[in-house]
Amino acid sequence: MKKDIHPQYFPKAQARCACGNTFTVGSTKEYTEVEICSKCHPFYTGKEKMTDVAGRVEKFRKRLAKKEELKKMK
């Protein structure tokens, strides 16, 4: 690697989330603020909501059932 062209690396940089959680990361910045972390993200907290817009799952299941019927008829 070439000398004096890379930014300084901070192996114990502090990151602070909007929810108030702080954690240590490796970064080229000594302090970082983030909007969302694993403590408040819905996927990791189990509060994720699955929405079925316009019955897409039902539409898919109907199409799949029709295909199965056609296979049985042949």
PyMOL Python script that loads the backbone (N, CA, C, O; Angstrom):
from pymol import cmd

cmd.read_pdbstr("""\
ATOM      1  N   MET A   1       0.832  -1.183   0.000  1.00  0.00           N
ATOM      2  CA  MET A   1       0.000   0.000   0.000  1.00  0.00           C
ATOM      3  C   MET A   1       0.877   1.247   0.000  1.00  0.00           C
ATOM      4  O   MET A   1       1.952   1.272   0.599  1.00  0.00           O
ATOM      5  N   LYS A   2       0.403   2.260  -0.671  1.00  0.00           N
ATOM      6  CA  LYS A   2       1.148   3.511  -0.697  1.00  0.00           C
ATOM      7  C   LYS A   2       1.014   4.217   0.646  1.00  0.00           C
ATOM      8  O   LYS A   2      -0.024   4.140   1.302  1.00  0.00           O
ATOM      9  N   LYS A   3       2.073   4.902   1.040  1.00  0.00           N
ATOM     10  CA  LYS A   3       2.073   5.615   2.313  1.00  0.00           C
ATOM     11  C   LYS A   3       1.431   6.986   2.159  1.00  0.00           C
ATOM     12  O   LYS A   3       1.488   7.598   1.093  1.00  0.00           O
ATOM     13  N   ASP A   4       0.826   7.454   3.228  1.00  0.00           N
ATOM     14  CA  ASP A   4       0.292   8.810   3.368  1.00  0.00           C
ATOM     15  C   ASP A   4      -0.856   9.156   2.421  1.00  0.00           C
ATOM     16  O   ASP A   4      -1.112  10.338   2.187  1.00  0.00           O
ATOM     17  N   ILE A   5      -1.561   8.153   1.865  1.00  0.00           N
ATOM     18  CA  ILE A   5      -2.728   8.489   1.038  1.00  0.00           C
ATOM     19  C   ILE A   5      -4.028   7.950   1.640  1.00  0.00           C
ATOM     20  O   ILE A   5      -5.118   8.327   1.209  1.00  0.00           O
ATOM     21  N   HIS A   6      -3.911   7.067   2.638  1.00  0.00           N
ATOM     22  CA  HIS A   6      -5.098   6.467   3.236  1.00  0.00           C
ATOM     23  C   HIS A   6      -5.526   7.250   4.473  1.00  0.00           C
ATOM     24  O   HIS A   6      -4.677   7.777   5.193  1.00  0.00           O
ATOM     25  N   PRO A   7      -6.835   7.335   4.731  1.00  0.00           N
ATOM     26  CA  PRO A   7      -7.286   8.041   5.932  1.00  0.00           C
ATOM     27  C   PRO A   7      -6.938   7.256   7.192  1.00  0.00           C
ATOM     28  O   PRO A   7      -6.715   6.046   7.139  1.00  0.00           O
ATOM     29  N   GLN A   8      -6.894   7.941   8.299  1.00  0.00           N
ATOM     30  CA  GLN A   8      -6.594   7.292   9.571  1.00  0.00           C
ATOM     31  C   GLN A   8      -7.756   6.378   9.949  1.00  0.00           C
ATOM     32  O   GLN A   8      -8.918   6.752   9.789  1.00  0.00           O
ATOM     33  N   TYR A   9      -7.447   5.178  10.451  1.00  0.00           N
ATOM     34  CA  TYR A   9      -8.462   4.202  10.833  1.00  0.00           C
ATOM     35  C   TYR A   9      -8.579   4.169  12.349  1.00  0.00           C
ATOM     36  O   TYR A   9      -7.577   4.055  13.055  1.00  0.00           O
ATOM     37  N   PHE A  10      -9.811   4.269  12.845  1.00  0.00           N
ATOM     38  CA  PHE A  10     -10.084   4.207  14.270  1.00  0.00           C
ATOM     39  C   PHE A  10     -10.756   2.870  14.581  1.00  0.00           C
ATOM     40  O   PHE A  10     -11.943   2.710  14.294  1.00  0.00           O
ATOM     41  N   PRO A  11     -10.040   1.912  15.154  1.00  0.00           N
ATOM     42  CA  PRO A  11     -10.632   0.593  15.419  1.00  0.00           C
ATOM     43  C   PRO A  11     -11.694   0.618  16.518  1.00  0.00           C
ATOM     44  O   PRO A  11     -12.521  -0.292  16.590  1.00  0.00           O
ATOM     45  N   LYS A  12     -11.688   1.629  17.363  1.00  0.00           N
ATOM     46  CA  LYS A  12     -12.669   1.728  18.447  1.00  0.00           C
ATOM     47  C   LYS A  12     -13.457   3.029  18.326  1.00  0.00           C
ATOM     48  O   LYS A  12     -13.562   3.782  19.294  1.00  0.00           O
ATOM     49  N   ALA A  13     -14.002   3.293  17.161  1.00  0.00           N
ATOM     50  CA  ALA A  13     -14.800   4.487  16.943  1.00  0.00           C
ATOM     51  C   ALA A  13     -16.165   4.309  17.599  1.00  0.00           C
ATOM     52  O   ALA A  13     -16.695   3.198  17.632  1.00  0.00           O
ATOM     53  N   GLN A  14     -16.727   5.371  18.109  1.00  0.00           N
ATOM     54  CA  GLN A  14     -18.036   5.329  18.767  1.00  0.00           C
ATOM     55  C   GLN A  14     -19.132   5.696  17.770  1.00  0.00           C
ATOM     56  O   GLN A  14     -19.006   6.648  16.999  1.00  0.00           O
ATOM     57  N   ALA A  15     -20.205   4.917  17.807  1.00  0.00           N
ATOM     58  CA  ALA A  15     -21.383   5.210  16.983  1.00  0.00           C
ATOM     59  C   ALA A  15     -22.559   5.384  17.915  1.00  0.00           C
ATOM     60  O   ALA A  15     -22.727   4.614  18.860  1.00  0.00           O
ATOM     61  N   ARG A  16     -23.380   6.395  17.656  1.00  0.00           N
ATOM     62  CA  ARG A  16     -24.549   6.670  18.487  1.00  0.00           C
ATOM     63  C   ARG A  16     -25.783   6.669  17.598  1.00  0.00           C
ATOM     64  O   ARG A  16     -25.822   7.321  16.554  1.00  0.00           O
ATOM     65  N   CYS A  17     -26.784   5.924  18.035  1.00  0.00           N
ATOM     66  CA  CYS A  17     -28.043   5.812  17.288  1.00  0.00           C
ATOM     67  C   CYS A  17     -29.013   6.886  17.759  1.00  0.00           C
ATOM     68  O   CYS A  17     -28.850   7.449  18.841  1.00  0.00           O
ATOM     69  N   ALA A  18     -30.014   7.164  16.951  1.00  0.00           N
ATOM     70  CA  ALA A  18     -31.043   8.141  17.312  1.00  0.00           C
ATOM     71  C   ALA A  18     -31.848   7.673  18.519  1.00  0.00           C
ATOM     72  O   ALA A  18     -32.428   8.497  19.227  1.00  0.00           O
ATOM     73  N   CYS A  19     -31.893   6.351  18.769  1.00  0.00           N
ATOM     74  CA  CYS A  19     -32.634   5.830  19.925  1.00  0.00           C
ATOM     75  C   CYS A  19     -31.848   5.979  21.221  1.00  0.00           C
ATOM     76  O   CYS A  19     -32.392   5.749  22.301  1.00  0.00           O
ATOM     77  N   GLY A  20     -30.571   6.363  21.129  1.00  0.00           N
ATOM     78  CA  GLY A  20     -29.749   6.562  22.318  1.00  0.00           C
ATOM     79  C   GLY A  20     -28.724   5.468  22.539  1.00  0.00           C
ATOM     80  O   GLY A  20     -27.867   5.611  23.411  1.00  0.00           O
ATOM     81  N   ASN A  21     -28.778   4.401  21.796  1.00  0.00           N
ATOM     82  CA  ASN A  21     -27.835   3.299  21.919  1.00  0.00           C
ATOM     83  C   ASN A  21     -26.471   3.716  21.383  1.00  0.00           C
ATOM     84  O   ASN A  21     -26.381   4.351  20.332  1.00  0.00           O
ATOM     85  N   THR A  22     -25.411   3.359  22.103  1.00  0.00           N
ATOM     86  CA  THR A  22     -24.049   3.618  21.623  1.00  0.00           C
ATOM     87  C   THR A  22     -23.318   2.289  21.520  1.00  0.00           C
ATOM     88  O   THR A  22     -23.532   1.387  22.330  1.00  0.00           O
ATOM     89  N   PHE A  23     -22.451   2.173  20.516  1.00  0.00           N
ATOM     90  CA  PHE A  23     -21.684   0.957  20.306  1.00  0.00           C
ATOM     91  C   PHE A  23     -20.378   1.301  19.622  1.00  0.00           C
ATOM     92  O   PHE A  23     -20.211   2.396  19.084  1.00  0.00           O
ATOM     93  N   THR A  24     -19.453   0.352  19.649  1.00  0.00           N
ATOM     94  CA  THR A  24     -18.111   0.549  19.096  1.00  0.00           C
ATOM     95  C   THR A  24     -18.015  -0.128  17.736  1.00  0.00           C
ATOM     96  O   THR A  24     -18.444  -1.269  17.566  1.00  0.00           O
ATOM     97  N   VAL A  25     -17.449   0.587  16.773  1.00  0.00           N
ATOM     98  CA  VAL A  25     -17.248   0.064  15.427  1.00  0.00           C
ATOM     99  C   VAL A  25     -15.857   0.483  14.944  1.00  0.00           C
ATOM    100  O   VAL A  25     -15.209   1.328  15.561  1.00  0.00           O
ATOM    101  N   GLY A  26     -15.412  -0.104  13.855  1.00  0.00           N
ATOM    102  CA  GLY A  26     -14.186   0.331  13.210  1.00  0.00           C
ATOM    103  C   GLY A  26     -14.547   1.276  12.076  1.00  0.00           C
ATOM    104  O   GLY A  26     -15.394   0.944  11.247  1.00  0.00           O
ATOM    105  N   SER A  27     -13.927   2.441  12.023  1.00  0.00           N
ATOM    106  CA  SER A  27     -14.306   3.441  11.033  1.00  0.00           C
ATOM    107  C   SER A  27     -13.155   4.394  10.765  1.00  0.00           C
ATOM    108  O   SER A  27     -12.165   4.415  11.496  1.00  0.00           O
ATOM    109  N   THR A  28     -13.296   5.175   9.716  1.00  0.00           N
ATOM    110  CA  THR A  28     -12.317   6.226   9.437  1.00  0.00           C
ATOM    111  C   THR A  28     -12.710   7.528  10.121  1.00  0.00           C
ATOM    112  O   THR A  28     -11.977   8.515  10.055  1.00  0.00           O
ATOM    113  N   LYS A  29     -13.859   7.533  10.775  1.00  0.00           N
ATOM    114  CA  LYS A  29     -14.290   8.687  11.572  1.00  0.00           C
ATOM    115  C   LYS A  29     -14.301   8.264  13.033  1.00  0.00           C
ATOM    116  O   LYS A  29     -14.665   7.133  13.352  1.00  0.00           O
ATOM    117  N   GLU A  30     -13.906   9.162  13.916  1.00  0.00           N
ATOM    118  CA  GLU A  30     -13.811   8.825  15.335  1.00  0.00           C
ATOM    119  C   GLU A  30     -15.184   8.734  15.996  1.00  0.00           C
ATOM    120  O   GLU A  30     -15.355   7.986  16.959  1.00  0.00           O
ATOM    121  N   TYR A  31     -16.158   9.481  15.494  1.00  0.00           N
ATOM    122  CA  TYR A  31     -17.508   9.496  16.059  1.00  0.00           C
ATOM    123  C   TYR A  31     -18.520   9.528  14.920  1.00  0.00           C
ATOM    124  O   TYR A  31     -18.371  10.306  13.978  1.00  0.00           O
ATOM    125  N   THR A  32     -19.557   8.679  15.003  1.00  0.00           N
ATOM    126  CA  THR A  32     -20.559   8.591  13.959  1.00  0.00           C
ATOM    127  C   THR A  32     -21.942   8.576  14.579  1.00  0.00           C
ATOM    128  O   THR A  32     -22.146   7.969  15.631  1.00  0.00           O
ATOM    129  N   GLU A  33     -22.896   9.240  13.934  1.00  0.00           N
ATOM    130  CA  GLU A  33     -24.294   9.182  14.358  1.00  0.00           C
ATOM    131  C   GLU A  33     -25.088   8.476  13.274  1.00  0.00           C
ATOM    132  O   GLU A  33     -24.953   8.787  12.091  1.00  0.00           O
ATOM    133  N   VAL A  34     -25.926   7.515  13.688  1.00  0.00           N
ATOM    134  CA  VAL A  34     -26.754   6.757  12.763  1.00  0.00           C
ATOM    135  C   VAL A  34     -28.222   6.920  13.141  1.00  0.00           C
ATOM    136  O   VAL A  34     -28.544   7.271  14.275  1.00  0.00           O
ATOM    137  N   GLU A  35     -29.109   6.661  12.177  1.00  0.00           N
ATOM    138  CA  GLU A  35     -30.537   6.826  12.423  1.00  0.00           C
ATOM    139  C   GLU A  35     -31.180   5.585  13.017  1.00  0.00           C
ATOM    140  O   GLU A  35     -32.154   5.687  13.763  1.00  0.00           O
ATOM    141  N   ILE A  36     -30.648   4.422  12.696  1.00  0.00           N
ATOM    142  CA  ILE A  36     -31.267   3.182  13.147  1.00  0.00           C
ATOM    143  C   ILE A  36     -30.183   2.141  13.418  1.00  0.00           C
ATOM    144  O   ILE A  36     -29.169   2.091  12.721  1.00  0.00           O
ATOM    145  N   CYS A  37     -30.410   1.308  14.440  1.00  0.00           N
ATOM    146  CA  CYS A  37     -29.430   0.280  14.802  1.00  0.00           C
ATOM    147  C   CYS A  37     -30.161  -1.029  15.073  1.00  0.00           C
ATOM    148  O   CYS A  37     -31.377  -1.111  14.901  1.00  0.00           O
ATOM    149  N   SER A  38     -29.427  -2.044  15.492  1.00  0.00           N
ATOM    150  CA  SER A  38     -30.036  -3.356  15.732  1.00  0.00           C
ATOM    151  C   SER A  38     -30.942  -3.355  16.961  1.00  0.00           C
ATOM    152  O   SER A  38     -31.777  -4.249  17.099  1.00  0.00           O
ATOM    153  N   LYS A  39     -30.802  -2.391  17.845  1.00  0.00           N
ATOM    154  CA  LYS A  39     -31.658  -2.318  19.037  1.00  0.00           C
ATOM    155  C   LYS A  39     -33.041  -1.748  18.714  1.00  0.00           C
ATOM    156  O   LYS A  39     -34.009  -2.048  19.412  1.00  0.00           O
ATOM    157  N   CYS A  40     -33.143  -0.927  17.660  1.00  0.00           N
ATOM    158  CA  CYS A  40     -34.429  -0.285  17.367  1.00  0.00           C
ATOM    159  C   CYS A  40     -34.991  -0.642  15.994  1.00  0.00           C
ATOM    160  O   CYS A  40     -36.103  -0.223  15.672  1.00  0.00           O
ATOM    161  N   HIS A  41     -34.263  -1.399  15.176  1.00  0.00           N
ATOM    162  CA  HIS A  41     -34.764  -1.775  13.848  1.00  0.00           C
ATOM    163  C   HIS A  41     -35.867  -2.818  13.990  1.00  0.00           C
ATOM    164  O   HIS A  41     -35.686  -3.798  14.712  1.00  0.00           O
ATOM    165  N   PRO A  42     -37.006  -2.634  13.321  1.00  0.00           N
ATOM    166  CA  PRO A  42     -38.132  -3.561  13.466  1.00  0.00           C
ATOM    167  C   PRO A  42     -37.800  -5.009  13.121  1.00  0.00           C
ATOM    168  O   PRO A  42     -38.370  -5.917  13.725  1.00  0.00           O
ATOM    169  N   PHE A  43     -36.910  -5.252  12.184  1.00  0.00           N
ATOM    170  CA  PHE A  43     -36.565  -6.624  11.813  1.00  0.00           C
ATOM    171  C   PHE A  43     -35.905  -7.349  12.981  1.00  0.00           C
ATOM    172  O   PHE A  43     -36.223  -8.508  13.248  1.00  0.00           O
ATOM    173  N   TYR A  44     -34.997  -6.685  13.673  1.00  0.00           N
ATOM    174  CA  TYR A  44     -34.264  -7.314  14.760  1.00  0.00           C
ATOM    175  C   TYR A  44     -35.049  -7.338  16.063  1.00  0.00           C
ATOM    176  O   TYR A  44     -34.799  -8.202  16.904  1.00  0.00           O
ATOM    177  N   THR A  45     -35.989  -6.421  16.259  1.00  0.00           N
ATOM    178  CA  THR A  45     -36.753  -6.385  17.498  1.00  0.00           C
ATOM    179  C   THR A  45     -37.980  -7.280  17.447  1.00  0.00           C
ATOM    180  O   THR A  45     -38.609  -7.514  18.479  1.00  0.00           O
ATOM    181  N   GLY A  46     -38.336  -7.785  16.275  1.00  0.00           N
ATOM    182  CA  GLY A  46     -39.500  -8.654  16.157  1.00  0.00           C
ATOM    183  C   GLY A  46     -40.801  -7.898  15.985  1.00  0.00           C
ATOM    184  O   GLY A  46     -41.871  -8.501  16.062  1.00  0.00           O
ATOM    185  N   LYS A  47     -40.742  -6.607  15.756  1.00  0.00           N
ATOM    186  CA  LYS A  47     -41.943  -5.794  15.584  1.00  0.00           C
ATOM    187  C   LYS A  47     -42.235  -5.498  14.119  1.00  0.00           C
ATOM    188  O   LYS A  47     -43.012  -4.598  13.797  1.00  0.00           O
ATOM    189  N   GLU A  48     -41.601  -6.268  13.235  1.00  0.00           N
ATOM    190  CA  GLU A  48     -41.784  -6.062  11.810  1.00  0.00           C
ATOM    191  C   GLU A  48     -43.212  -6.439  11.414  1.00  0.00           C
ATOM    192  O   GLU A  48     -43.738  -7.462  11.853  1.00  0.00           O
ATOM    193  N   LYS A  49     -43.821  -5.617  10.594  1.00  0.00           N
ATOM    194  CA  LYS A  49     -45.183  -5.868  10.141  1.00  0.00           C
ATOM    195  C   LYS A  49     -45.159  -6.232   8.665  1.00  0.00           C
ATOM    196  O   LYS A  49     -44.632  -5.491   7.835  1.00  0.00           O
ATOM    197  N   MET A  50     -45.733  -7.370   8.356  1.00  0.00           N
ATOM    198  CA  MET A  50     -45.840  -7.794   6.966  1.00  0.00           C
ATOM    199  C   MET A  50     -47.195  -7.334   6.449  1.00  0.00           C
ATOM    200  O   MET A  50     -48.228  -7.653   7.037  1.00  0.00           O
ATOM    201  N   THR A  51     -47.191  -6.595   5.366  1.00  0.00           N
ATOM    202  CA  THR A  51     -48.453  -6.128   4.800  1.00  0.00           C
ATOM    203  C   THR A  51     -48.666  -6.777   3.451  1.00  0.00           C
ATOM    204  O   THR A  51     -47.744  -6.878   2.642  1.00  0.00           O
ATOM    205  N   ASP A  52     -49.878  -7.212   3.219  1.00  0.00           N
ATOM    206  CA  ASP A  52     -50.245  -7.829   1.955  1.00  0.00           C
ATOM    207  C   ASP A  52     -51.054  -6.792   1.183  1.00  0.00           C
ATOM    208  O   ASP A  52     -52.248  -6.616   1.428  1.00  0.00           O
ATOM    209  N   VAL A  53     -50.412  -6.122   0.271  1.00  0.00           N
ATOM    210  CA  VAL A  53     -51.048  -5.059  -0.490  1.00  0.00           C
ATOM    211  C   VAL A  53     -51.850  -5.667  -1.637  1.00  0.00           C
ATOM    212  O   VAL A  53     -51.307  -6.405  -2.459  1.00  0.00           O
ATOM    213  N   ALA A  54     -53.118  -5.358  -1.688  1.00  0.00           N
ATOM    214  CA  ALA A  54     -54.023  -5.756  -2.773  1.00  0.00           C
ATOM    215  C   ALA A  54     -54.140  -7.271  -2.926  1.00  0.00           C
ATOM    216  O   ALA A  54     -54.388  -7.761  -4.029  1.00  0.00           O
ATOM    217  N   GLY A  55     -53.967  -8.016  -1.839  1.00  0.00           N
ATOM    218  CA  GLY A  55     -54.162  -9.458  -1.882  1.00  0.00           C
ATOM    219  C   GLY A  55     -53.211 -10.190  -2.800  1.00  0.00           C
ATOM    220  O   GLY A  55     -53.614 -11.149  -3.457  1.00  0.00           O
ATOM    221  N   ARG A  56     -51.994  -9.779  -2.865  1.00  0.00           N
ATOM    222  CA  ARG A  56     -51.024 -10.383  -3.788  1.00  0.00           C
ATOM    223  C   ARG A  56     -50.754 -11.842  -3.453  1.00  0.00           C
ATOM    224  O   ARG A  56     -50.561 -12.667  -4.346  1.00  0.00           O
ATOM    225  N   VAL A  57     -50.741 -12.154  -2.171  1.00  0.00           N
ATOM    226  CA  VAL A  57     -50.484 -13.539  -1.785  1.00  0.00           C
ATOM    227  C   VAL A  57     -51.631 -14.426  -2.260  1.00  0.00           C
ATOM    228  O   VAL A  57     -51.402 -15.514  -2.788  1.00  0.00           O
ATOM    229  N   GLU A  58     -52.859 -13.960  -2.072  1.00  0.00           N
ATOM    230  CA  GLU A  58     -54.014 -14.739  -2.524  1.00  0.00           C
ATOM    231  C   GLU A  58     -54.012 -14.917  -4.038  1.00  0.00           C
ATOM    232  O   GLU A  58     -54.320 -15.999  -4.537  1.00  0.00           O
ATOM    233  N   LYS A  59     -53.671 -13.868  -4.762  1.00  0.00           N
ATOM    234  CA  LYS A  59     -53.598 -13.951  -6.224  1.00  0.00           C
ATOM    235  C   LYS A  59     -52.577 -15.006  -6.649  1.00  0.00           C
ATOM    236  O   LYS A  59     -52.830 -15.804  -7.551  1.00  0.00           O
ATOM    237  N   PHE A  60     -51.432 -14.996  -5.993  1.00  0.00           N
ATOM    238  CA  PHE A  60     -50.394 -15.956  -6.324  1.00  0.00           C
ATOM    239  C   PHE A  60     -50.873 -17.384  -6.047  1.00  0.00           C
ATOM    240  O   PHE A  60     -50.654 -18.285  -6.856  1.00  0.00           O
ATOM    241  N   ARG A  61     -51.522 -17.579  -4.911  1.00  0.00           N
ATOM    242  CA  ARG A  61     -51.992 -18.923  -4.558  1.00  0.00           C
ATOM    243  C   ARG A  61     -53.062 -19.406  -5.543  1.00  0.00           C
ATOM    244  O   ARG A  61     -53.108 -20.597  -5.853  1.00  0.00           O
ATOM    245  N   LYS A  62     -53.915 -18.517  -6.037  1.00  0.00           N
ATOM    246  CA  LYS A  62     -54.921 -18.895  -7.033  1.00  0.00           C
ATOM    247  C   LYS A  62     -54.251 -19.335  -8.333  1.00  0.00           C
ATOM    248  O   LYS A  62     -54.630 -20.349  -8.919  1.00  0.00           O
ATOM    249  N   ARG A  63     -53.252 -18.570  -8.781  1.00  0.00           N
ATOM    250  CA  ARG A  63     -52.535 -18.931 -10.003  1.00  0.00           C
ATOM    251  C   ARG A  63     -51.835 -20.272  -9.842  1.00  0.00           C
ATOM    252  O   ARG A  63     -51.841 -21.096 -10.756  1.00  0.00           O
ATOM    253  N   LEU A  64     -51.238 -20.486  -8.689  1.00  0.00           N
ATOM    254  CA  LEU A  64     -50.547 -21.735  -8.422  1.00  0.00           C
ATOM    255  C   LEU A  64     -51.527 -22.905  -8.428  1.00  0.00           C
ATOM    256  O   LEU A  64     -51.209 -23.975  -8.946  1.00  0.00           O
ATOM    257  N   ALA A  65     -52.705 -22.712  -7.862  1.00  0.00           N
ATOM    258  CA  ALA A  65     -53.716 -23.764  -7.839  1.00  0.00           C
ATOM    259  C   ALA A  65     -54.180 -24.084  -9.261  1.00  0.00           C
ATOM    260  O   ALA A  65     -54.384 -25.253  -9.589  1.00  0.00           O
ATOM    261  N   LYS A  66     -54.351 -23.074 -10.106  1.00  0.00           N
ATOM    262  CA  LYS A  66     -54.754 -23.299 -11.496  1.00  0.00           C
ATOM    263  C   LYS A  66     -53.700 -24.119 -12.231  1.00  0.00           C
ATOM    264  O   LYS A  66     -54.042 -25.018 -12.999  1.00  0.00           O
ATOM    265  N   LYS A  67     -52.429 -23.820 -12.007  1.00  0.00           N
ATOM    266  CA  LYS A  67     -51.353 -24.568 -12.655  1.00  0.00           C
ATOM    267  C   LYS A  67     -51.378 -26.029 -12.217  1.00  0.00           C
ATOM    268  O   LYS A  67     -51.188 -26.930 -13.034  1.00  0.00           O
ATOM    269  N   GLU A  68     -51.611 -26.258 -10.941  1.00  0.00           N
ATOM    270  CA  GLU A  68     -51.672 -27.632 -10.426  1.00  0.00           C
ATOM    271  C   GLU A  68     -52.841 -28.391 -11.043  1.00  0.00           C
ATOM    272  O   GLU A  68     -52.714 -29.576 -11.352  1.00  0.00           O
ATOM    273  N   GLU A  69     -53.984 -27.718 -11.225  1.00  0.00           N
ATOM    274  CA  GLU A  69     -55.144 -28.334 -11.845  1.00  0.00           C
ATOM    275  C   GLU A  69     -54.855 -28.730 -13.290  1.00  0.00           C
ATOM    276  O   GLU A  69     -55.228 -29.815 -13.737  1.00  0.00           O
ATOM    277  N   LEU A  70     -54.191 -27.841 -14.006  1.00  0.00           N
ATOM    278  CA  LEU A  70     -53.843 -28.136 -15.399  1.00  0.00           C
ATOM    279  C   LEU A  70     -52.879 -29.313 -15.500  1.00  0.00           C
ATOM    280  O   LEU A  70     -52.979 -30.113 -16.430  1.00  0.00           O
ATOM    281  N   LYS A  71     -51.961 -29.426 -14.569  1.00  0.00           N
ATOM    282  CA  LYS A  71     -51.025 -30.547 -14.576  1.00  0.00           C
ATOM    283  C   LYS A  71     -51.764 -31.872 -14.334  1.00  0.00           C
ATOM    284  O   LYS A  71     -51.448 -32.895 -14.942  1.00  0.00           O
ATOM    285  N   LYS A  72     -52.753 -31.829 -13.436  1.00  0.00           N
ATOM    286  CA  LYS A  72     -53.519 -33.044 -13.138  1.00  0.00           C
ATOM    287  C   LYS A  72     -54.393 -33.455 -14.312  1.00  0.00           C
ATOM    288  O   LYS A  72     -54.617 -34.647 -14.527  1.00  0.00           O
ATOM    289  N   MET A  73     -54.890 -32.484 -15.077  1.00  0.00           N
ATOM    290  CA  MET A  73     -55.761 -32.771 -16.223  1.00  0.00           C
ATOM    291  C   MET A  73     -54.968 -33.417 -17.347  1.00  0.00           C
ATOM    292  O   MET A  73     -55.521 -34.222 -18.097  1.00  0.00           O
ATOM    293  N   LYS A  74     -53.704 -33.092 -17.484  1.00  0.00           N
ATOM    294  CA  LYS A  74     -52.876 -33.636 -18.570  1.00  0.00           C
ATOM    295  C   LYS A  74     -52.477 -35.004 -18.278  1.00  0.00           C
ATOM    296  O   LYS A  74     -51.777 -35.627 -19.077  1.00  0.00           O
TER     297      LYS A  74
END
""", "prot")
cmd.dss("prot")
cmd.show_as("cartoon", "prot")
cmd.util.cbc("prot")
cmd.orient("prot")
